[in-house]
Amino acid sequence: MKVGIFGGTFNPPHLGHLKASVAAAEQLGLDRLIVVPAGMPPHKGLPDGSPSADMRLHMARAAFADTHGTVVLDIEAKQSEPSYTVNTVERIMRDYPRAELYLLVGTDMYLTLDTWKDSAKLMSMAIPSVFSRSAEDLGKISGYSSFLQETYGVHTETIENCVVDISSSQLREMLPGRKGAGYITDTTYSYIIKNRLYGAKPNWDWLREKAHSMLTPLRVPHVAGCEKEALRLAKRWNVDDDDAREAAILHDITKKLGIDENVLILENHGISVGKLEFAEEKLLHSKTGALLAKTMFGVSDEVFDAITWHTTGRAGMSALEKVIYLADYIEQERDFPGVEALRAAAYENIDDAMRMGLEMSIRDMTERGITPNKASFDALNDLRTSI
């Protein structure tokens, strides 16, 4: 049996790691690939702000989940002290006593192999197998492999790697700028965004795709219109563009769910729900949408609040909350008596527009025999007293 051992910090794991592992499996004829995320690497410290070992382990398992014949082990991630490859390989040998082991490494790490802890012992247990990225790499590998052969009697395998031109360090720099999603598996990227690792912010196309998939087809134009309106209002009233866009894209993600599904989301988040009136049922999606936006997409508290109050308003609304309330009310798909006047007011005086919108909403609900939510009255009274 041929077993490859692929270690690293995987901070984060990316398509380059996956392509390399597939190339190794094919060229070496591996029966099993063992991926070992490092807990505390001995050769260099992790960058500031790096996720915990458990998080990197989770990302690696998500990244390699669909790679045939691959297992991701926690034998280094669970250690509280520096993890040395020689100890890891020794443990794997006990599980695969009759296997031929291959140690998979990149060129840069390979060229330091003789400096690793108990390097002679390590190379006696596993065949060094190095990923070559270029002709320049091949030259360096050839010279060093001759040195290892002469000094340790060790043969090196060279893996021609179809390079994905990305590194983990480059990705860490890209993610806060809403870039890099195309270099990471979707499940891994979702985990990164959910936990906002590396200061990551979601790629807009990715976020729209996720949000729109949670809507009915008829609601998508409204949400797209709300996003455009929210951006225009945000620019007019000096509100953070990114917060406005995130809130607008996500504000209706639970709108299509039934009452029971919405109630279940609330209860799963520890929010008890008593008997609901009809008007309250219609407002559930704002609460549950905010909860899912937080748990699935890691939105800020400000965006969470803007989604929570986008249907009723509340006393003491932030500028972002007002922008999302009005964007939802006046986006171009909306067509009702008074909407043009409300649109004009929204760009002239945002508080006047809020008063007008709340008054229209309360009047409409009252005329239809529905008791408006108390939060709407609180919001209106708050705005009236602030004149």
PyMOL commands that set and color helices and strands:
alter all, ss='L'
color gray80, all
select helices_A, chain A and resi 15-28+53-63+85-95+107-110+113-115+119-125+135-152+168-177+181-183+186-195+197-199+204-212+220-236+241-250+259-268+278-297+301-308+319-330+339-348+350-367+374-385
alter helices_A, ss='H'
color red, helices_A
select strands_A, chain A and resi 2-8+32-37+70-72+100-106+126-132+157-160
alter strands_A, ss='S'
color yellow, strands_A
deselect
rebuild
show_as cartoon
